[in-house]
Amino acid sequence: MHGFDFDLVRRMPSRSAARQSTYLSLTGMARRYGEVTVTVGTVPRQATLA
């Protein structure tokens, strides 16, 4: 299996409701996969990867 590196940067959600329910949101470009976003919600602190 071949790996690759990519950088994630902090992003603030644009909608007010999303800002209230988001603890941390990181986004970046992952070559052939396109945009990668990791979001951690405030309650429960659970991460999702899209």
N, C-alpha and C positions, 0 to 999 in steps of 0.2 A: 504494500500500500504506500502510495506517495503522499506526502503531506505538503502543506503550503502555509505561508504566513500572511496575515492581513492585520491592519490596524483598526481599532474601534475608537471612536470619539464620542464624547458625551453629547447628547442631543436633548433639548427641551421640547416636549410635546407642544404643538401649536394650539390645541384646544384647551380651554380652562379646566373642563371636566377631566381630561386626560392627565393634566398636570397634578390634580388633586389625588388621583389614584395611582400615580407613578412615582416610585422611589428613585429609580435610576433607569435611564434609557441610553443605550450605546448603539452606534451604527457605523458601518463601514462597507467597503466593496471587497468581495471575495472572488476575484478573477471570474472564472466561468460560471459561478453560482449567482453572481450579481450582488445586490444589496443584502447585507446581513444585519438584523436588528435584534438586540438582546434587551428585553424589558423586564424590570423587577417591580412588581406592584407593592403598594404600601401594606395592604392587608389581604391575605397573608403575604409575607415576603417570599414570593415564589417567582422564579424566573421563567420566561418564555423565550424561545428562539424562533424567529421567523426568517 
